Amino acid sequence: MLLSKLIEHLNDFKTKNYKDIEINGMSYNSLSIKKGDIFICIKGESSDGHNYAKDAVDKGAASLFCEEELPLDVPQIIVKDTKRTMAVIASEFYGEPSKQINLIGVTGTNGKTTVTHLIQSIFEENNEKCALIGTLGYKLSSSDDYKEAKHTTPQPPELQKNLKLIADSGIKNVVMEVSSHSLEQNRVGCCDFNGAVFTNLTQDHLDYHVTMKNYFKAKAILFENLKQGTFAVINADDAYAQDFISVVPEGVNIITFGVKNNADVKAENITFSVDGAELTVKFKDKSEKISMHLNGMFSVYNALAAFSAALAMNIEYKTIINALEKTKSVAGRFEIVNKKPLVIVDYAHTPDGLENVLKAARELTPQSSNLICLFGCGGDRDATKRPKMGEIADELADKVIVTSDNPRSENPQLIISDIMAGIKTVDNKRIFVESDRREAIKFLKTISAPDDVIVIAGKGHEDYQILKNETIHFDDREEAKKVFAEKGGV
């Protein structure tokens, strides 16, 4: 593609050394630059791409997109914000692929991964192909393996390239997790969404957004940009429901779901067992029973969100119910890895997420048995949630092991101290501390009985642990299976 074609939709830019050259690709990482590529200079939290522009040119970069003129003899496009510009040129370079597909975005603090998987399952039950993009990576169908992704929502060059790949393969539907970071950073800019789903909004990422108001504003971008004829699915029971409804433009079909409040799609008569959840879903003038393998009240909300999105796309309700009843658990989301004791691994890493998972696990805990919770908190992230999660674990679990999560550059012991500040119980038979996560999981065997329920929270599907100077292989599911193999392993 010619450089002139790439910049024709840009506003307010300057040029230096301009020549209308052929562009072969683009990257914001100097290590992945190929000859003929554009190098986009991004100012990140810890590094500035402008400092790597010379390296990129030496590797063959044919042009630079930057926020300041650089002393380099290649065509330069100077813009105010390269992050925002990157979305525009990536969409243009890959032929605006989102306009060729039915693109559904799912946002919220918790539940995004499960909701996207449920929507994909519903499409496939309806004999339609649906690709998925999210925390676990991307894949073209439910039977495919995940292709690795660096972010919940990829950066524009990867995202637009993947959307083009999907469109070119003949797949008409894509469901995508849309993170608050990606909305704030315009990663999904120039994406035409046919629908948006809001799951919930609770404390997370305040290290980045600082306030809940800013966090809401970031999430709201997805809904503010919906066009006439699209749809918005909103959790009526969430404290921010009306705020989201208020930003949806006229001409967008709004569908609400919930359990507590009046909603277009509502669940009643909800019961839980080790085998899953049973409920009655009411919508329009109908009332239908659903028996799911998924468990916990949060799973009911996730199912209602997917149900509502499918209704908005005119998928027959019996098809939706069939898909929900067939779907097994998503990797690392209330995933049962052992039966006696019942060991559940979950990605819950926020106060709300931990509370939801522990309440769901309590429903499965026999009256005379213990609910045991093992968790930690990530380093270099919102520290204010640490004592809150400690308080929740102390209040809802019978025994608690506080351990390390992904400490990153922080001292694990200091993170644990922050968590312990929220724990009021002083009882060495109830509250335990073990900073080594592997040893903490081994210790579970010492303090558990066959009928107990154990929740290992925080990392879920992750198969790594990020330490100060290295990232090591670590999978909660693998470790738990090793420990409990002779005690009723699945």
N, C-alpha and C positions, 0 to 999 in steps of 0.2 A: 504494500500500500504506500502511496506517495505521502510525504509529510504534509503537503498542502491539504490533502483530503482529511488527514487526521486532526488538523487544527481548525477546520472550517466552522465547527460549532462552538469554538472557544470564544469567550468574551474577555476583554481587558488583559491582553498579553503583549509582551514586547519580544523582539527577536535580536539575536546576535549571530553573525556569520551565516545568515540564512541562505540555504539552498534547498530546492525542492527535490529531496533525495528519496530513494526507495527504502522503506522500513520493513524489516523482516520479523521483528518481534519486539518485546519490551520486558523490562525487569526493573525492580527497585533494589535488587541485590547484586552488587558488583561481582560477586563470585559466580553468578549464573549467567552473566552477560555473554552473548554470542555475537559474532561479527554481523553488523547491520542492524543491531537492536537499538532501541531507545533506552537510555538509562534515566530513570526517574529519581531525582534526589529528594528523599523523604526525611524530614526531621522527626526522629522518634524520641522516645522517653530517655534512651541511654546513648544514642548515637545520631549523627547527622550525615545523611547520604551525600551532602555536598563535599564532605571530606574524602569520599571514595570515588568522586567523579573522574579524577585522573586515572585511577586504576581501571575504571570501566572503559574509558577511552583507549587505554593501552591494550585492553582485551578485545577491542573492536567495536565499541559503541559508536554508532554513526551520528547520534544526536543526543542532546541533553534536555530534559525538562527540569527546570530549577526555579528557585525563588530569588536568586541573585545571579548576576553575571559572573561567569567564571573565566579565568585566564587560560582557556583551552580553545584550540582551533577546530571546533566542530560546530554545526548549527545548534543554537540554543533557543529554547522557547522559555521565556521568563514569565512566570505566573505568580499570583499572590499566595496560592495554596496548592502545592503539588498533590497532596492527599486527595483533595476534591477533584482536581483535574485528572488524576489517574483514572477515576471511574469513567469519566467522559471519553477519554481516548481509548481505554480498554474496551468499552462497549462498541465504539466506532470501529476499532481494529478488527474485532471478531464479528462484525456484521449485525450488531444489536440483536443477539440471540434471544433475549427475554421476550421480544415481541413475537417470536415464532412458537412460543410454548405457553402452557397454562401454569403460571408460577404462583405458588402459595407460600407465604412467609409465616413462620410461627415464632412469636417472641414472648418473653416472660422470664421471671427469675428461675422458676423450676418447671419441669414437665416438657420442655421443648423437644428433647430427644424422643421421648415416648410418643408424643402427639404426632410428630413427623412420621414415625414408624407405623402408627395406626392409620394415618391417612394413606400412606403408601400401600398398606395391606388392603384398605377399602378399595382403592383404585384397581388393585390386582384382582380382587374378588369380583370386580365389575368388568373384568377382562380388558382392562386398560393398563398400559405400561406406565410406570411412575418412577422417576429417579429421585434420589434423596441426597441432600447435602447437609452436613451437620457436625456435631462434636466428635462422632466416631469416624468421620471421613465422608466420602461420597461413594455411592454405588448406583448402578443403573436399574437394579431390581432387588427384591428382598432376598433372592437366592444368590446374588453376587457377593463376593468378598469386598470389604471396604478398601478403598484407596485412601492412603493416609492424607490427613489434612492438618495444617499447622494451627489453624484457628477454627472455632465454631463456625464462623462465617469467613470464607477465604478473602484475601485481598483481591481487588478488582481484576488484575491480570489473570490470576488463577480462576477466579469465579467466572469471568466472562468466557475464558477458554473452556471451562467445564460445561457451561451452559451451551456453548456452540457444539461441543462434542455430543452432548445429549440431544440437541436439536437435529444434528446431522445424522444421528443414529435412528431417527424416526420416532423418538419418544416425545410425546406431546405434553406430559405432566411432570412437574418438578415440585417437590415440597422441601422447603429449606428452613433450617434454624437461622434466625436473625438475631444476633446479639446486640446489646446496647452499645458496645464498643464499635461494632460495624456500622451502626446507624449514626453514631456521633462522628465517626471518621469517614463517612460517606462511602463505605465499601460497597454498599448496595445502591449507590447512586446510579441512575440510568437503567435500573431494573424496573420493568413494568410488572407489578404484582396484580394478579387477578383476584387475590384474596389475602386477608391477614387474620391471624389468630392470636389473641392475647390470653395467656394462661393465668398469670398472677404477677404481683409485684411486691416483693419483700426485700429486706436488707441484703444487699450484696454489691460488690464492686464499688463501695464508697471510697476506697483508696483512689479510684479513678474519677468517679462522678462527684465526690465530696458530700453532696446532699441527696436526699430522696427526691427532692423536686427536680434536680438535674437528671437523676436516673430516670424519672418518669418522662421528662422532656425528650430524652434520647429514645426511649421506647416508642413514644408517641409519634415520632417521625414516620414510622412505617404506616401509621393510620392516616396521618395528615396528607400523605401523598397518594392515597388511593384515588382512582378515577371513577367517574360515573359508570354504573353497571357492574362494578366489582362488589365484593362482600367483606364485611368485618365481623368476626366472631369474638365475643367478649364475655369473660367470666363475670356474671352478675353478682356473685358473692364476694368478689374482691373489693377491697376498700377504694381502689382506684377506678372501679368500673365506670362511674359517671364521668370521670375525667377523660377516660379514653373515648367514651361515647361522644363527648362534647367536641372532640377534635376531628371526628369523622366527617368528611365533606358531604354535602347534599348529593343525593343520587346514588349513594352507596347503601347496599342492603345490609342492615345490622341484625345479627342473630345473637341472642344472649343464651347462656347456659348456666346452670347452677343446681344447688341442692337446698339452700336455705331460703333464697328469695324467689319471687316470681320471675320466671325466665321462659324464653321460647322453647328451650329444651331442658327438662328438669328430671332429676333422678329421685325416686322414692323407694321405700321398702328395701333399704340396702342392708345386706348381711355379708359377713366375711367368714372364711374358713381357710384351712391350709391349702385347699384346692383353688381358691380365688374368691371373687366377689360376685354376688347375685344382686340384681336391682331391677326396678321397673323404670323405664324411661317414658316420659310423657312429652309429646310434641304435637302441634296442630290439634287434631281431634283424636289422636291415637294414644294407646298405652300398650307398651310391649315389654316383655321380660327379657333380660339378658343375663347369661351366665358366662363370666369371664375367667380366664386363667390368671389375669392380673389381679393384684391384691392391694388393699389399702384405700382410704378415702381419696388420696391424691390420684390414684389410678382411675377412680370413678370420674373425677374432674377431667382427667386426660381423655378418657373415653368420650365424655360429653362434648369436649372441645372438637375431637375428631368427627364425632357424629354430626355436630352442628355444621362443620365445614363441608362435609359430604352432602348434607341436605341442601346447603347453599348452592352446591354444584349439581343439584337435581339428580343425585344418585338415589336409587330406590332403597327405602328404609330396610327392607328385608336383606338386601345385599350388605348394607352397613352392619347390621346385627350379625350376620354370618361371619363377616371379617373380624369383628370385635371378639366374637366367641372363639375363633380359631387362633388368635394371636397369642403367642407365648410371651414371656418376659423379655425385655430388651436387656442387652448385656450391661451388667452393673447397676441395673435399676430394680431394686427389691428382688435381686437374684438369689434364689435358694441354692446353696452349694452343699448343704448337708441336712439330713432329716432328724437325726437324734444325736445331739441336740439340734434344733432347727437353727441353722446358721444362714443369715441373710446378709448379702453384700450390697451396699447402696452408695450411690454417688453423692448423697446428701452432704453438702458442705456449707450450708447457710443455716441460720437459726430456724427459719421456717421449714426448710427441708428436713433438718434433723428432727424437729418436733413432729412433722407429718409422718416420718418413717417410724419413729418410736411409738406413736399412737397406733399406727397400723400394726406394728409388731405386737403391741400389747393386746390387740384383739385376738392374736393367735397364741397368747401365753396362758397355759393352764393356771387356774387360780392358786394352786399350791406351789407353782414353779416361779423361777426368776427370769426377768428380762434383763439382759446384760448388754451394755453398750460400750463399744471400743471406738474411739475417734481421736482426731487431732485437728489442727488448723494449719492452713498453708502460710508459709512465710512470705514477706514482701507483699502482703495483701491486707485488706481492711482489718485492722487489729481490734476495732470496737466490737466486732461480732464474737470475739473469742470468749469473753466472760459470759455473754448471753448464751452461747452454746453450752458452756459449762453448767450454767444454771438449768437449762432445759434438760440436759442429760441427768443431772442430779435429781431433778423433780420427777422425771418420767421413767427412769430405769431403776432397777433394784440394785444393780452393781454397775460401776463405771470404771473403765480403764482409759486413762488419758495418755496418749502417745504422740508420736511425731507423724506428720502428714508429708507434705513437700516443703521442707523448711527453707529451701532456696538459700539466700545469703544470711538469713537470721539464725541465731543460736536456738536450737530446738528447746532447750531448757527454759529460755525466756518466753517462748510461745506457750509452753505448757504452764508457766507461771501466770500468764494472762488468762488462760482458760480456768485455772484453779481459783482465780479471784472471784469467779462467779459461782463456785461450788461451796455451799454453806455447810454441808455435812462433814463432820470430822469423825470418820469411822474407817479404820484400816481394814475392816471386813467388807466394806461397801465401795470405797473409793481407792483406786490403785493408780500408780504412775509408773510407766515403763517407756522411756524415750525411744528405745529400739523397737520399731514397729513389728519386726519379725518375732522378737522375743515376747512382745505384748500379745501377739496372736497365739503363740505357744502357751502363754500363761492362761488363756481362755479355758484350756482343757483342765487346768487345775481348779478353777473356780466354778465350773459348770456341771450340771447334772443332765442326764439324758432327756428330760422333759423341759429343760430350759430353752429359751429363745435368745439368740445372740444376734446383735446387729453390729456389723463392721462398717462404719460409715466414713465417707469423705473422698475415697478414691474410685470406687465403683469399677468401671471398665479399664481404668488406667493400668498399664503394665510396666510402669516405671516409677521411680522416686527421685525427685530433684533435690540434690544435696548442695552444699555450698560450692564445691569445686567439680562436681560430676553428677551425671544422671545414671542411675543404676536400674537394672531390671528388677521390678518388684510388682507382684500381682496379688492383691488380697485374696482373690478366689483360689489361686494356686496354693498360697500359704495355708489357708483355712482347710483346704482339702487334704493337705499333707498332715496337718495336726489331727483332724477328725476322721481320717481314713478308716480306722478300725472301730469308730463309734457311729456307725450308721451313715457312711458316706454315700452321696448321691451317685 
